[in-house]
Every structure is written in structure tokens, then in C-alpha cells.
């Protein structure tokens, strides 16, 4: 599908295809609980989801109790910065399951909007939308797995367990075999965790981008509206009514995705400052060269988790704010009173800005990401001023 879309031949582009790779990951993890279940699928779901959602947060916390005296500070902070993220996974998982039906409903509504696209430029936008949506997910995969591979492999090459996860019956310090087993288990576990995170953190960016594309298509359609001399007044009026219905459908898309974004981004905002501050402390005071490289990848990952959604939300608001301008610049002055009256009604309704909030407390935009980054840096600067690193190592 991806190659066919890239070449523009052999397959009809649909905006719902932008989430194809996302749903491939969801199906691989057996997270779609609205499908028909079999015994094999249930076992597969328990292994891929139960291990990450239930057991990994417990094992990370047990490691601090079981081996707290054997942690060095670099290893401790590397483990903590990952543990903070992992402990948020159960909330994100539950949110995805509560609103999974919304994603299916959104895909059905997108098919309706796709059916309205007839103009060559509109069809070209749908093709680019399908390609870019899948590229967003591939980009998330690259960022997450770069972190897991660099961290696990880097620490194994230095003869240390990357996260020192508590695994019953295994003490990686006793023998080479147990060290290899510990390393492989941590590597596999972290890759599975990263696959989970790509789903929870990329869906919002993908669907907000899809909505952006349909708003852009509507903007272009509004700019052309009323300019075709071959249509009569009734046909122009029907074209306007259809644009109004498309706008209402876009607002329904926003309403369907908003509660999911509100929950997952709120969780992400609450832990991002702690993760960034912990990582910067680790880089500055405790980690070796390998740890610093892994921590740099982790900082990129942390920013990617919230920045993708916030960037697309910011761009979506900007695109939506152009709708009244596009309506004003259509050829309304040449048409009858009925058309002009409906234009005024439509323009008033499009002036209501589309906004997203995290837990009804924080605005989902790039300004919020920068504010969190400033907060974490201020916390880090305070600890550095207090000579936290020198006190901890004494």
C-alpha cells in the first residue's frame, strides 16, 4: 500500500489509510478489544499487554527495594527516568481501550469526507495525507527504538545491566550467562514497551494531522465556491450546504478525538518535567559516556512524546482559523439573498476556535511544551546550584 501511494498508482487514496501502520501495531499487540476474540488471541493479548501494563511497573519498583544498595547513581537515574514513563503506561492503555471505538467511528466519518473529494488537488492531498500519517508512525518507531537499542546495547558493552530490572532467580552479577539473560530480557522488554509507547503517543499526532488535511481541503473548496459559471443558483446553494455539513462532520471528528487526547496528554504533561529534570541531572552529574548518549536519545524521545501532538494541535487551530477568511473570499457577492444569508451564518459558526486541553487544565499547544521544558530546566538549575551531584556522591 505504502509504495503504491508513493507512486500514485494502483490504489485509491483514503485519509483513513494514514493510520494503517498504527492499527497494524494495535492488532499486533491485540489491543483492539472490540473485535471477535479467540483463545489464542486472548493469550497473545495477555502476554503483550499484561506484561507491559501490569508486570513491568511492578518489576521496576521491586528492583529499587531488592537491589537499592547495589545501584550506582548513573544506573539508578537511568532506571528512574524510564520507570517514570513506564508507570504512566497503564493509564494510557486504559484510556486507549475506553476510546478505541472512537477511532473506528472516526475512520468511518473520514470515509464520508473522502467521498466528497473530487477535485484533483483534493485527491492529491488525500494521497499525501495517507503517506504522511504512516511516516509519522515510522518516525515514532525510529525515535523510540533508537533509545532502547542505544541504552541496552551501550550498557551491555560496558558490562552492566541497563535498568537493573528485578527478575526473580537471576543475579546478573554472578555469572556471564545470567548477565546475558538479564540483558536480553531487558532488551526485549524495553522494545515491547517502546512499541506500546509508539501507539499511545503517535495516534493523536496522526489523527490531528488527518483532520488538518480535511480542514485545508475545506478551505480550498470554500475559496472556489460560487465561481463555476455552469452551475445555477440552486446548485451553488447546495454546494454551500454541503460545505456546512462537512464542517459539522469535522467538528464531530474533533469531539471524538478530544477526550482521548485530554487524558493521554495530561498524563504526559505531568510526567514530562520530572523525566527531563531527572535525565539532565543524570547527564550532568552521574552518567558515563554511554549513559550520556542514551540520555540524549531519551531527551529526544521525551520531547517527541508530547511535541508531536502539540505541534499538530497548534497547526490545526491555525488552519481552522482561516475558514472565515476563505468564506469571505468566495464569490458570495454574485449570488442571491438566500446564498448570502447562509454565508453569514456559516462564517459566524466557523469563528469559534477549535481548542484542545489536557485534563481541562492545560492547553495542548507548543507553548505548553516550552513551558514544561522551562520548568524542568529551572528545577535542574536549582539542584545544580545546590551542588546536588557533589552531595549525592559523598
C-alpha positions in Angstrom: 0.0 0.0 0.0 2.7 2.5 1.0 4.7 2.0 -2.3 1.5 2.2 -4.3 0.5 5.5 -2.6 4.1 6.9 -3.1 3.9 6.2 -6.9 0.3 7.4 -7.1 -0.9 4.4 -8.9 -2.8 1.2 -8.3 -4.7 2.2 -5.1 -7.3 4.9 -4.3 -6.0 7.1 -1.5 -8.1 7.5 1.6 -7.3 9.6 4.6 -8.1 6.7 7.0 -5.1 4.9 5.4 -2.9 7.3 7.3 -3.5 5.2 10.4 -2.7 1.9 8.7 0.7 1.3 10.4 -0.8 2.5 13.7 -3.6 -0.1 13.5 -1.0 -2.8 12.4 0.7 -2.2 15.7 -2.6 -2.2 17.6 -3.5 -5.5 16.1 -0.1 -7.0 16.7 -0.4 -6.0 20.4 -4.0 -7.3 20.4 -5.3 -4.1 21.9 -8.5 -3.8 20.0 -11.0 -5.3 22.4 -13.9 -4.5 20.0 -13.0 -7.4 17.8 -14.0 -11.1 17.9 -11.9 -12.9 20.4 -10.4 -16.4 20.3 -8.4 -18.3 22.9 -5.1 -17.8 21.0 -5.8 -14.0 20.6 -6.6 -13.7 24.3 -3.4 -15.4 25.3 -1.4 -13.2 22.9 -3.1 -10.1 24.3 -2.3 -11.1 27.9 1.4 -11.7 27.0 1.9 -8.5 25.0 -0.3 -6.2 27.2 -0.3 -7.8 30.6 3.5 -8.0 30.8 3.9 -4.3 30.0 0.9 -2.8 31.7 0.9 -5.0 34.9 4.2 -6.6 35.5 6.8 -4.1 34.2 5.8 -1.2 36.6 5.9 -3.7 39.5 9.3 -5.2 38.5 10.9 -1.7 38.1 9.8 -0.7 41.6 10.8 -4.1 43.1 14.3 -3.5 41.7 14.7 -0.4 43.9 13.7 -2.4 47.0 15.7 -5.5 46.2 19.0 -4.0 45.0 18.9 -0.4 46.2 22.4 -0.8 47.8 24.0 -2.1 44.6 22.8 0.7 42.3 25.4 3.2 41.2 23.9 6.7 40.7 24.2 6.6 36.9 22.4 3.3 36.7 19.8 4.5 39.3 18.9 7.6 37.3 18.8 5.8 34.0 16.3 3.3 35.6 14.3 6.1 37.3 13.9 8.1 34.1 12.5 5.0 32.3 10.4 3.9 35.3 8.5 7.3 35.4 7.5 6.8 31.8 6.6 3.1 32.3 4.4 3.8 35.3 2.2 6.0 33.1 1.6 3.2 30.6 -1.4 1.6 32.5 -3.3 4.9 32.4 -2.6 5.4 28.7 -3.6 1.8 28.0 -6.9 2.1 29.8 -7.6 5.4 28.0 -7.0 3.7 24.6 -9.4 0.9 25.5 -12.1 3.2 26.7 -12.0 5.2 23.5 -10.9 2.6 20.9 -14.4 2.7 19.5 -14.0 6.4 18.8 -11.1 5.6 16.5 -13.3 3.2 14.5 -16.0 5.8 14.3 -13.5 8.5 13.2 -12.4 6.2 10.3 -16.0 5.8 9.2 -16.5 9.6 9.2 -13.3 10.1 7.3 -14.6 7.8 4.5 -17.6 10.2 4.2 -15.4 13.2 3.9 -13.1 11.4 1.4 -16.2 10.7 -0.7 -16.7 14.4 -1.1 -13.2 14.9 -2.6 -13.4 15.1 -6.4 -11.0 17.8 -7.4 -7.5 16.6 -8.5 -5.8 18.8 -5.8 -8.1 17.3 -3.2 -7.3 13.8 -4.2 -3.6 14.6 -4.2 -3.9 15.9 -0.6 -5.6 12.7 0.4 -2.6 10.7 -1.0 -0.1 12.9 0.8 -2.2 12.6 4.0 -2.1 8.8 3.8 1.7 8.8 3.2 2.5 11.4 5.9 0.4 9.7 8.6 2.3 6.5 8.1 5.6 8.3 8.1 4.7 9.9 11.4 4.3 6.5 12.9 7.6 5.2 11.3 9.3 8.3 12.7 8.0 7.5 16.2 9.3 3.9 15.8 12.7 5.2 14.9 12.9 7.6 17.8 11.7 5.1 20.4 13.8 2.1 19.3 16.9 4.3 18.9 16.6 5.0 22.6 16.0 1.4 23.6 18.8 0.0 21.4 21.4 2.6 22.4 20.6 2.2 26.1 20.5 -1.6 26.3 23.4 -2.3 23.9 25.6 0.5 25.4 25.3 -0.7 29.0 25.8 -4.4 27.9 29.0 -3.4 26.2 30.3 -1.9 29.5 29.3 -5.0 31.5 26.3 -3.5 33.3 22.6 -4.1 33.2 20.9 -1.1 31.6 17.9 -0.8 34.0 18.8 -3.5 36.6 15.2 -4.7 36.4 14.3 -7.2 39.2 14.0 -10.7 37.6 13.3 -13.5 40.2 16.0 -16.1 40.2 18.5 -14.1 38.1 21.5 -12.2 39.5 23.4 -10.7 36.6 26.5 -10.0 38.7 27.1 -13.7 39.5 27.9 -15.1 36.1 28.3 -14.2 32.4 25.3 -16.4 31.5 23.0 -14.7 33.9 24.3 -11.3 32.7 23.4 -12.2 29.1 20.0 -13.5 30.1 19.3 -10.3 32.1 20.5 -8.1 29.1 18.3 -10.0 26.6 15.2 -9.8 28.8 15.7 -6.1 29.4 16.3 -5.5 25.7 13.2 -7.4 24.7 11.1 -5.8 27.4 12.2 -2.3 26.5 11.5 -2.8 22.8 8.0 -4.1 23.7 7.4 -1.1 26.0 8.6 1.2 23.2 6.1 -0.4 20.8 3.4 0.3 23.3 4.5 3.9 23.6 4.5 4.4 19.8 0.8 3.6 19.8 -0.1 5.8 22.8 2.0 8.8 21.7 1.5 8.8 17.9 -2.2 8.3 17.4 -3.0 11.9 18.4 -0.5 13.4 16.0 -1.7 11.1 13.2 -5.4 11.9 13.6 -4.9 15.6 14.2 -2.9 15.7 11.0 -5.7 13.9 9.2 -8.2 16.5 10.5 -5.8 19.3 9.4 -5.8 18.0 5.9 -9.6 17.9 5.7 -9.8 21.5 7.1 -7.2 22.5 4.4 -9.3 20.8 1.7 -12.5 22.6 3.0 -10.6 25.9 2.9 -9.7 25.4 -0.7 -13.2 24.3 -1.6 -14.7 27.4 0.1 -12.3 29.6 -1.9 -13.6 28.1 -5.1 -17.2 28.1 -4.1 -19.7 30.0 -6.3 -17.2 30.6 -9.1 -18.4 27.9 -11.6 -20.5 29.7 -14.3 -22.0 26.4 -15.4 -24.0 26.0 -12.2 -27.3 27.7 -11.4 -28.2 29.3 -8.1 -29.7 26.1 -6.6 -26.6 24.2 -7.3 -24.4 26.8 -5.8 -26.6 26.8 -2.7 -26.4 23.0 -2.4 -22.6 23.3 -2.7 -22.6 25.7 0.2 -24.9 23.4 2.3 -22.6 20.5 1.7 -19.6 22.6 2.9 -21.5 23.4 6.1 -22.2 19.7 6.6 -18.5 18.9 6.0 -17.6 21.5 8.6 -20.0 19.9 11.1 -18.5 16.5 10.4 -15.0 17.8 11.1 -16.3 19.2 14.4 -17.6 15.7 15.2 -14.1 14.3 14.5 -12.6 16.8 16.9 -15.2 15.9 19.5 -14.4 12.2 19.1 -10.6 12.6 19.5 -10.6 15.3 22.1 -11.3 13.1 25.2 -8.6 10.7 24.3 -6.1 13.5 23.8 -7.2 15.1 27.0 -6.4 12.0 29.1 -3.2 10.9 27.5 -1.6 14.3 27.1 -2.5 15.3 30.6 -0.6 12.2 31.9 2.3 13.0 29.6 2.5 16.6 30.7 2.5 15.6 34.4 5.5 13.3 34.0 7.5 15.2 31.3 9.0 17.8 33.7 10.1 15.0 36.1 11.6 12.9 33.3 13.5 15.8 31.8 14.9 17.0 35.1 16.0 13.5 36.0 17.7 13.0 32.7 19.6 16.3 32.8 20.8 15.5 36.4 22.0 12.1 35.2 23.8 13.7 32.2 25.5 16.4 34.3 26.5 14.5 37.4 26.4 10.7 37.3 26.4 9.1 33.9 29.4 7.9 31.8 29.8 8.4 28.1 27.4 5.5 27.3 24.9 6.8 29.7 25.1 10.4 28.3 24.5 9.1 24.8 21.5 7.1 25.9 20.2 10.1 27.9 20.4 12.3 24.9 18.3 9.9 22.9 15.9 9.8 25.9 15.5 13.6 25.9 14.6 13.5 22.2 12.1 10.7 23.0 10.5 12.7 25.8 10.1 15.8 23.7 8.7 13.7 20.8 6.1 12.2 23.1 4.3 15.5 23.7 5.6 17.7 20.9 4.1 15.7 18.1 0.5 16.1 19.4 1.0 19.7 20.5 2.6 20.7 17.1 -0.3 19.2 15.1 -2.9 20.7 17.5 -1.3 24.2 17.1 -1.3 23.9 13.3 -4.9 22.6 13.3 -6.1 25.7 15.2 -4.2 27.9 12.7 -5.8 26.1 9.7 -9.3 26.3 11.3 -8.9 30.0 12.0 -8.5 30.5 8.2 -12.0 29.2 7.5 -13.8 32.5 8.0 -11.3 34.2 5.7 -11.9 31.6 3.0 -15.6 32.0 3.3 -15.3 35.8 2.9 -13.2 35.5 -0.2 -15.6 33.2 -2.0 -17.8 34.6 -4.8 -20.8 35.3 -2.5 -21.5 38.8 -3.7 -22.6 37.5 -7.1 -25.4 35.3 -5.7 -28.9 35.7 -4.3 -30.1 36.7 -0.8 -30.6 33.1 0.3 -26.9 32.3 -0.5 -25.6 35.4 1.2 -27.7 34.9 4.3 -26.3 31.3 4.7 -22.8 32.6 4.1 -23.1 34.9 7.1 -24.5 32.0 9.3 -21.6 29.8 8.2 -19.0 32.5 8.8 -20.2 33.1 12.3 -20.0 29.4 13.2 -16.5 29.0 11.8 -15.2 31.8 14.0 -15.5 29.5 17.1 -11.9 28.4 17.6 -11.0 24.7 17.9 -9.0 24.1 21.0 -7.7 21.0 22.8 -7.0 20.8 26.5 -5.2 18.3 28.7 -7.4 17.4 31.6 -9.2 20.7 31.1 -6.2 22.4 32.8 -3.5 22.8 30.1 -3.8 24.0 26.5 -2.4 21.4 24.1 -0.1 23.5 22.0 3.6 24.2 21.6 3.6 26.9 24.2 2.7 24.3 26.8 5.7 22.1 25.7 8.0 25.1 26.1 6.6 25.9 29.5 7.2 22.4 30.7 10.8 22.5 29.3 11.4 25.8 31.2 10.0 24.3 34.4 12.2 21.2 34.2 15.3 23.3 33.4 14.6 25.6 36.3 14.4 22.6 38.6 17.6 21.3 37.2 19.3 24.7 37.6 18.2 24.8 41.3 19.6 21.4 42.0 22.9 22.3 40.3 23.1 25.5 42.3 22.7 23.4 45.5 25.5 21.1 44.3 23.2 18.1 44.2 25.8 16.0 42.4 28.5 16.6 44.9 26.3 15.9 47.9 24.9 12.7 46.4 28.3 11.2 45.7 29.7 11.9 49.1 
